[in-house]
Amino acid sequence: MASTADNKTGLAGVAEAAKQAPGRGLPPVHLWHPAHCGEIDIVIRRDGVWMHEGSPIVRAELVRLFSTVLRKDDDGYVLVTPGEKLSITVEDLPFRAVTVTRRGEALVFTTDVGDEAEAGPDHPIVVETDPETGEPSPSVRVRADLWARIARPVFYELVEMADVEEGRLMVRSNGEAFALGPLGAGVE
């Protein structure tokens, strides 16, 4: 793990790099391949709260900024800039889908950091069953290999929108059908 001084430099460096593209969309993190610099004490908790050195990051703008330079590599989640790559901890998925709206033929999810994902071929909805509880564990791809856990109230909205097809609850978006689960499996 990098020293505390390195972490502060790394954190400041990540924040500065993320600021380079305001209003121009997301930074091109897929093009950046710096050497791995170590770890930084940032944890994205299961409930979506971003923590730094054990304390919540309370400034939503800062969380949004860091989320724009987040990437999932083969070795885990990293914050990446043109000059640095720092590992972070993600307890579940990095984002939470906190709203869903229907726009024409599309279901559009908004995440807790302000990203939008229009469900379809590039942004599938996946519902797995939690092995411990048997409860549905829904998610939607936001970008690259970054996914959002669909919040329970949003999942209930999807269930309300669903049609029953061959004993399964299904929603459609952008010409794709997504199974929410079989009837009688906690999604009725």
Disulfide bonds with the S-S distance in Angstrom:
none
